[in-house]
């Protein structure tokens, strides 16, 4: 799967919360538990679009985005 330059590869936790239909606090708690697959870059916590889509579709969440 190729990366689209017009669309970022990851979204913020608040954006992921909107996609999932939950409040931000719930999304941050899910990230802390490991239920929401995230990557930390400095202070930023990001959710891979690919992993988020798999989670929403009920598919196994890919371990590696490569």
C-alpha positions as CSV (number, residue, x, y, z in Angstrom):
1,X,0.0,0.0,0.0
2,X,1.5,3.3,-1.1
3,X,1.5,6.4,1.0
4,X,-0.7,9.2,-0.3
5,X,1.0,12.6,0.0
6,X,-2.3,14.5,0.2
7,X,-3.3,12.5,3.3
8,X,-1.2,12.1,6.4
9,X,-0.3,8.6,7.5
10,X,-1.5,9.2,11.0
11,X,-4.2,11.1,12.9
12,X,-4.3,12.5,16.4
13,X,-6.0,10.8,19.2
14,X,-8.9,13.3,19.2
15,X,-9.4,12.6,15.4
16,X,-9.3,8.9,16.1
17,X,-11.9,9.4,18.8
18,X,-14.3,11.1,16.3
19,X,-13.8,8.2,13.9
20,X,-14.6,5.7,16.6
21,X,-17.5,7.7,18.0
22,X,-16.1,8.0,21.5
23,X,-15.0,10.9,23.6
24,X,-11.3,12.0,23.7
25,X,-10.9,10.8,27.2
26,X,-12.0,7.3,26.3
27,X,-9.6,7.3,23.3
28,X,-6.7,8.4,25.4
29,X,-7.5,5.7,28.0
30,X,-7.7,3.1,25.2
31,X,-4.3,4.2,24.0
32,X,-2.8,4.0,27.5
33,X,-4.2,0.4,27.8
34,X,-2.9,-0.6,24.4
35,X,-6.4,-1.1,22.9
36,X,-5.8,1.8,20.5
37,X,-2.6,1.3,18.5
38,X,-0.5,4.4,18.8
39,X,3.0,5.7,18.1
40,X,4.6,8.3,20.2
41,X,6.8,11.0,18.6
42,X,8.0,13.3,21.3
43,X,4.9,14.5,23.2
44,X,2.6,13.7,20.2
45,X,0.5,10.6,20.3
46,X,-0.6,9.5,16.8
47,X,-2.7,6.7,15.4
48,X,-1.9,5.1,12.1
49,X,-4.7,5.5,9.6
50,X,-4.1,2.0,8.4
51,X,-4.3,0.5,11.9
52,X,-7.4,2.6,12.8
53,X,-9.2,1.5,9.6
54,X,-8.4,-2.2,10.5
55,X,-9.7,-1.6,14.0
56,X,-12.9,-0.1,12.8
57,X,-13.4,-2.8,10.2
58,X,-13.0,-5.5,12.9
59,X,-9.9,-6.9,11.2
60,X,-6.6,-7.9,12.9
61,X,-4.6,-4.7,13.5
62,X,-1.4,-4.8,11.5
63,X,1.7,-4.9,13.6
64,X,4.0,-3.4,11.0
65,X,3.1,-0.6,8.7
66,X,5.8,-1.4,6.2
